[in-house]
């Protein structure tokens, strides 16, 4: 399998699945996303023997880590969930 075939068969669908796993704030999906990212990185290191492809997948992983996906920030409520003003609930005060 050459580099083009590996990107068409595994790389592009893998990145689409990774994008879907990291949408939202679910810690479980984030953990599964990191497992899938590691599997994709290992695939591109071993199968096509092309380090540039593995580096491209690694950059995606670095960006996800830098964005804070899957960390403790996922457990914190979003801003709109703890705002007590501008509500129709009279007990919110």
N, C-alpha and C positions, 0 to 999 in steps of 0.2 A: 504494500500500500504506500503510495507516494504522499507527499505533503498535501497536494490539492485534494486528493481523494479523502484523506483523513479529515481535512477541514470541512469538506462537503458532507461527509457521512457522520462524523462525530462532533467536530468543532462547532459548527454553526448551530445545530440542534442543541448541543450541550450548553452553549451560551444563552440560547433562548430559554431553556429550562432554568438555568441559573438566574436569569433576570426575573422569571416568574416566582422563583423561590424567595428572592430577596425583596419582593414588593410587600409592603405592609410591615407590621411590627410583631410578627409572631416569632418567638424564640425557637420554637420547634422547626419552623420552616427555615430559619436562618442557620440552625445547626445542620439540617439536611443540605442546605445550600453549600456550606463549607465542606461537607463530605463529598458532594458532587464536584466541587471546585478542585479538591485534592485529587479525586479520581481523574478528572480531565487533565490536570497538570501531569500526573504520572503517565497517562496515556500519551501525551505529546512529548514527554521525555523519552519514552521507550519505543513506541511503535514507529513513527516516521523518522526518528533520530534527527530531529530538526530542533535545535535549541531556540531558534527565533520564535517558533510557534509556542514552545513552552514558556518563553519569556512573555509573549503576548497574553497568555492565559494568566501568568503570574502577575502581570500588571492589573488585570481585572480583579484578581484577589487582593492586591495591595490597595486598590481603590475602594473595595468593599470594606476592608478593615479600617481604612482611613475615614470612611463615612460612618463608622461606628455600628455597622450592622451586626446583630447578634450579641452585643455587649449588654452591659447593665442599663444603658439608656433605653433599651427596648422595654424594660419593665416600668419605667416612669410614665405617668399619665401625660398625655399631650396637653398643650396649653388650653385648648378649648374645653377639655374635660374638667378642669378645676377652676374655671372662671365663675365667680359667684355674682357678678354684676350683669346687667342687661338680660334678666331672665323674667319669665312670667310667673314663676313660683313665688308666692308671697312670703313663704317661710325662709327663703334664701337670704333675706335681709340685706 
